[in-house]
Amino acid sequence: MAKKEKKPRSPEYVGFKEIFGSTALSTTSGLSAIFMSTMFMNYMTDYAGLGSWGATLATTLLLAARFIDAIDDPIQGVIMDGAKVTKHGKYKPFFLLSVIMTVVGSIALYSLPDAIVKTPWLVTVWVIFFYFVYDIGTSFYNQNLLFRTMTSDVEQRTKLLLGPRLWVMILGIMGSASTAIVVSIQAATGSFKTAYMILALAGMGIAGVVSILGWFMVTERHVVEQEEDEKVTISDFFEIIKTNKAMTVDFFKNIFHGFIWTLLFAAPTYYVKYAYCFDATTGTVDYAKLGTFSLIVSMMMLLPLLVGTAVATPILKAFKGDIIKMHKFDLTMQGIGGAVLFGGQLLGILQKVPAIFFAAMFIMATFIGIDFIPGSNIGMEIMDYTVYKTGKDRSALTSVFGTFLSKAQSALSSAIVGGLLMAIGYEVDSVTGNYVGELSRIPTMLTGMTVIIGLLPALCAVASVLILRKYPIDQEERAKMRAYIDEHQSKKVEE
């Protein structure tokens, strides 16, 4: 009997090496995001030894940086789209630069020298400089740019998306033990400030090595060299704004949608610390209990994200591939979770029954995880739409809005928390970790925290669903766009 010949693999197929490499490459970006979204404000306000200046500096910096990003991000997009193709590809070299800058900036931010801590202007210079090293580094990391050049097949792109997403969630689960780790290091060193420095140095150092190893394992396939007389300029950015209605609608939707994730992660540490682990008569904190509760909160957020991402693909099939309908449903469920958090606080039961707090966060995190697949597909579809409408591949510039919004929302969420802390005169002893501010203001702070992690995300979910009604790409338009992209790419290959 003749042996059946194997069907040749599609040239768009991505194998284990590329999937593993793209996943490993995401380590630095993923871990630094966890450090900055869940630890930075807490470190600056409680443990850096800066006193009340910590909240003021961190809040002001996070807000000011976003104004600079409004100018800086489009410039970085122009640089990336206009780069010449090297032996490593067009976008890939920027990912190596991103890893190095992100690692250096992140470690330095958690390593304030004792010699400058008591001098506000020196602290300010140090924090601003290394924050922008970190910030520029993260701007050069946009995995969708790389994945689009690795394969043009939607199914293969999904395979590349899932690995980094699940890995970042796993990192988040491991990072959920950060409070317990910091407490353990503090017990050995006698200083929370030193404990944070050791954790950042070890965590980000290892992440950098893993990411660089992954960088060597990925390869760009579909790279279009710019014509000599075709220059990428800021005017291309404004052309995209004018012609890509899908991007415009998605931008306004993301103004609200992006806050759901960042607000959810901005304040749980403070709520758990002062709702469940705090003695309101003495200002002391039960750190053993805090370590346990912080671990539970992180697991209740991150495990659902992990599971939600894993089951998103079959759920999308249940929606018959309609990414917009699935996106709306996911947003609605996230809003319900936020409403439960805020309502529970108003009714006076959230602080008494921790299970309600955990359950509401579980609902929100599960549907945030599920929403990753339709959300990412919408993002790449908008990049394709730019090619369809302009005839030019300006993927980096198309993604500028998304990059800017993501960083702005993360910073603004932390700034909102910082503003609340400043308003109540929040102050913690950086050695013992005990609260030394006005104890009578703690109930106000707890209610404010549920506004941040509950009410605001619920309102953002409602606004996002309403804006999505204007999204212009339907199934018919999607088919036309894919046909154009396939024809455009085939011509490039033949050339």
N, C-alpha and C positions, 0 to 999 in steps of 0.2 A: 504493500500500500504506500502510495507516494506521500511523503512528508509534507504537511501543509505549510506553505510559506508564511512567515510572519508578515503582518501588515506593517509597512514602513511607518516610522513615527513622523508626525507632523513636524516641520521645522520650527513650529511655534511651541512645541512641547518643552516644559521645564521639568527637570529631574530633581532627584533628592539633593544633589550638591547645591543647586541654585536655591532651592527652597530652604535648605539648612543655612546657606550663606546669607540670604536675605533676612532670615530670622535672627541669626547671630549679629548681623550688622545693626539691628534695631535695639540692641541691648543698651548702649549708651544713651540714646534718645529716650527710651522707655524709662530707664532708672532715673535719669536726671529729671524727667517730668514728675516722677513720684516724689523725689527729693524736694523739688521746688514747689509743687502744688500742696503737699501735705506737711512739709517740715519747715520751710523757709521762714514763714511768718511766725510760727511758733518759736523757732530758734532765735530770731531777732528780738522778739518781745520778751521771752522768758529766760533764755540761757546764754546769750552772747555777752552778757555783762554790761549792756548799754543802758539799762534802766528805761525810763519813759522815752528816751531818744530812739530806742530800737523800733517802736511802733511808728513813730513819726518818719524816720528815715526809710523804713521798708515801704510804708504806704506811699510816700512821695515818690520814691524811686520807681515803684511798679507803675504808677500813673504816668510819670514823665517819660518812661521808656517807651510807652505805647505811642506817644506823639512822635518820637524819633523813628519808631518803626514805620509810621505812615510814609516817611520819606525813604527810609533805609530799605524796606522790603521790596518796593518796585525796582530800586537800583540793583539789588541782588538778583532779582528776576531777570533784568536786562543782562547782567554779567553772565548768568548761567545760560540763558537762551543764546547769547552771542558768542559763547565759548567755542574755540576750535576743537575738533575731534582729536584726541590723543590716542596713544596705544591702549589706554585704559578706558576710553570712551569719552562721551561729552559731559554727562552729568556725574559720573562715578567719582572723578577726582574731588569734587566738592563734598562728597560724603566723607572722604578721609579727612578733609579739613574740618568738617563738622565734628567728627569724633574727637579730634585733638583739642579744638577750642572748647567744646562742651565739657570735657573732662577737666581741663585746666581751670575753667571758670567756676565750675561746680565745687571743686575741692577748695579753691581759694575763698569762696564765699562762706564756707563753714570753718575756715581756719584763720579767723581774725587774730593777729598777733597781740599778746597781752600788752606790749609796749605802746600800742596805739589806741587801745580800747577807751582810755580815759581822755582822749583828745578827739572831740567830735569831728573836727575838719579832716583829720587824718583817716578816721573811720569812714567818713563820707567818701573821700577820694578812693580808698581801697574798695569799698562796696560798689561804687558806681563803675569803676574800671573793670572789675572782674565780672560784674553783672552783664556788662555789654560784651565782654569776651564770650560769656555763656550764651547770651541772647543772639549774637551774630552767628555763633556756631549752630544753634538750633534752627536758624533760618535757612541754613544750607542743607538741612535734612528734610526732604519731602519724598517719602518713599514712592508715591504715585508717579513721580517723574522717572524714577529708575525703572519701576515695573512696566511702564508703558514702552520703554525702549528694550526691555528684555523679551517681551512677547506682545503680539497684537490680539491674541485669542482671549476672549472674556473669561472662559472657564479656567484657563491657565493663569490669568491675572488673579482670579479668586483664590487659587491655590497659593499664590505668592502673598496675598493679603492675609490669609488666615494664620500662617505661621507666625509672623511678627505680632499680630494682634493677640494670639493665645499666649505667646511668650511674654509679652508685656503684662498680661494679666497674671501670669505665674510670678513674674517679678514683683507685681503688686502684692500678691499673696505672701511672698517671702518678705516683702517690705513691710507687711502688716505687723511683723515682729520687731520693727525698728524701735518702738518705744521701750519694749522689754529689753532689747539689746543695749539701748542707751542707758537704761537704768542699771543694767549689769556692769557696763563699763564705768559708769559713775561710781558704783560701789567700790570698784577697784582703784579708780584714779582720784576720787573725791571731788570731781568737777564735771558738771553737765556740759560745760563748754568744751572741755577736752574730749568728752565722750562723743559729742557730735562731730568733732574734727576727725577722730579716729574712724568713726563709721563712714564719713564721706570719703576719706582717703582710701580705705579698703574697698568700699563698694564701687566707687567710680573708677578706681584704678583697675580693678578686675573687669569692669564693664568695658573699659577702653580696649583692653587686650582682646577680649572676646569679639568686639565689633570690628577691630582691624583684621582679625582672622577671617571673619565673615566677608569683609570687603574684598579679599582676594578670591573669593569663591563665586562671585556674581559677575556676569558678563552682559554688556549692552549689545543687542543685535540690530535693532532698528534705529540707527542714528543717521540723521539727515544733515549733511554738511551744508553750511550756509554758502550761498553764492558770494563771490568776492564783493559784488556791488550791493548785496542785500544786508544792510546793517540793522541790528535790533536796537530800537530806541524807545524812549518813554512814550513817544507818540503811538507806538504799537499797543501800549497798555490802554490808552484812551480809545483806540479803535476797537479793542476787545469789549470795553465797557459799552460802546455804542452799538455793536452788532450782536453781542451775546446776551440775549434776554434771559436765557436759562441761568447764566451766571449771576445776573442782577437779582433775579427772584431768589436764588439760593443764598446770595449774600444777605439779603434782608431777612430771610428765614433764619439764617445762622446767627444773626445778631441776637436772636432770642434762643434758638435751639442750643447753641454752643454754651450758653450759661447754665443749662441744666446739669451737665457733667461737672463743670468747674465749681459751681456753687455747692453741689452735693458733697464734693471733696474738700471744700474750703474750711468748713467749721465743725465737723463731727468730733474732732479731737477735743475742742474746747467744750462742746456740749457734754460729752461723756465724762470729761474730767470734773466739771462742776455740777453736773446733775446727779452723778452716781458715785463719785469717788472723793467728794469734798466735804469737809467738816465746816459748816457755815458759821460755827461759833468761834473757831480758832484760826481758820484760814489754812489749815494743813490739808495735804493731799495724801491719800492712801495709794502709794505708787505701785504696790503689789497688785492692788485691785485695778488700778488704772492700766497697768500692763495687760491684764486679762481682758478688761473691757475693750481696750483699744484693739487687741487682737481679734475679738469677736466682731467689732464694728468693721474692721478691714476685711475679715473673711466674709461677712454678710454682704459687703459691697463687691468684693473682687471675685469670689467664687461664682456669684450670679453672672458677672460680666464674662467670665470664662465659659460657663455653661451656655449662656445666651449666644455668644459668638459661635460656639460649636454647633448649635441647633438652628442657626439662622438660615443656612442654605436650604434645608428641607422645608422650613416655614415659608421661605420665599416661593417655593414650588406650590404651596397651598394657595398663595396669592397669584398663582399663574404668571409669575415673573414680573408682576406689576410693582416696581420698586417704590412708586409714589404712594400707592394704597398701603403698602406694608409700612412705609415710613410714617404715615399719618396715624396708623393704629399704634405703632410703637410710642409715638409722642403722646398719644392720649393716655396710655398706661403709665408713662413716666409722670404725667401730670397728676394722675390719681394718687400715686405714691407720695408726691410732695404735699398734696392736700391733706392726706392722712397725718403726716408729720405735724403740720401747722395746726390742724384741727385738734389733734391730741394734746398739744401744748395749751391751747386755749381752754380746753375742757378740764385741764389739770390732771390728766391721766398719764401723759407721756413720761413725766419725771418719776411717777410712781410705778409704772409698768414698762421696764426696759424692753420687753418682748415686742411691744408696739413700735418702738423706735427701730428695732432691728428688722421687723417685718416690712415696715414702710420703705426702708432703705433697700431691702431685698427686692421689692417690687420695682423700684426705680432702676437699680443696677441691672436687673435681669433684662429689662427692655432696652436699656442703653446698650447692653451687650448684643442683643438681637439686632438692634438698629444699625450695627456697624456695617453689615453687608449691604443693605440698600443704600445707606449713606455714602459708603465708599464708591459704590457703582455710580451713584449720582455725580460724585466728584470727578471720576474719570470720564463719564459721559459728557460733562461740561467741557473738559479739555478737548475731547473729540469734536464737540460742537464748535469750538473756536476754529479748528481746522476746516470744518464743514462750511462755516460762514465766511472765513477770511482767506482760506487757501494757504495759510501759514501755520507752522507748528510753533506755537508760543505757549507751551505747556507751563513753563516756570512763571511767566507773567500771568497766565490764567489762574494759577494757584496762589498768587500774591494775596488776594483778598482772604482766602481761607487761612493762610499762614498768619497773616496779621490779626485776623479775628480770634484765632485760637490763642495766640499769645496775649492779646488784649483782654480776652475774657478770663483767662487764668489769672492775670495780674489784677484786673478789676475785682474779681471775686475775692482775692486776698486783700485788696485795698478796702473793700466793703467791710470785711472782718476787722481790718486794722482801724478803720474809722469808728466802728462800734466800740472797740477796745479803748481807743483814745477818748471817746465820749464819756466812758464810765471811769476814766482815770486808772486803767488797768496797769498793775505793776506786780512783778513776781521776783522773789529772791533767786538770783541765778545760781546760787550754790545749793540751797535746800530745795528749790522748786516750789516753795510755799507762797501763797497769795498774801501780799502786804498792802493791797489797796483797800477801798471802802467795801466792807462785806455786804452792806445793805443793797448794793447795786448788782449783786450776782443774779437775783431773779430777773431783773430787766435784761441782763446780758443773755440769759438762757432763752427768753422769749425772742430777743433779737436774733439769736442763732437759728431758731426754727423758722423765722421769716426768711433768713438767708438760704437754708437748706431745704425748706419746704414750700412756703408761699410763693417766693419768686420763681422757682423752677416750675411750679404749677401754672402760673400766669404765662411764663415763657412758652410752655407746651401749647397752650391755647393759641397764642399769637402765631406760633410756627405753623400749626395746622391751617389756620386761616390764610396765611401768606402762600402756602403751597398750592392753593387753588389756582394761582396765576402761573404755575410752572408750564412752559410752552411745549415741551417735548412729549408727544403722545406716541403710541405704538407705530402709527403711520410715519410720523416724522423721524422716529428712531430708525426705522427700516431704511429710509432714504439716506440718512446720515451714515449708517453703517456701509451701505453700498458705495457711497462716495469715498469713505475712508479706505475701504478695501481696494478700490480702483486706484486711489492715490498711492497707497503703499505698494501695490503690485508694480506700478510704474517705477517707483524708486528702486525696487529690487531688480527689475530688468535693466535699469541703467547701470 
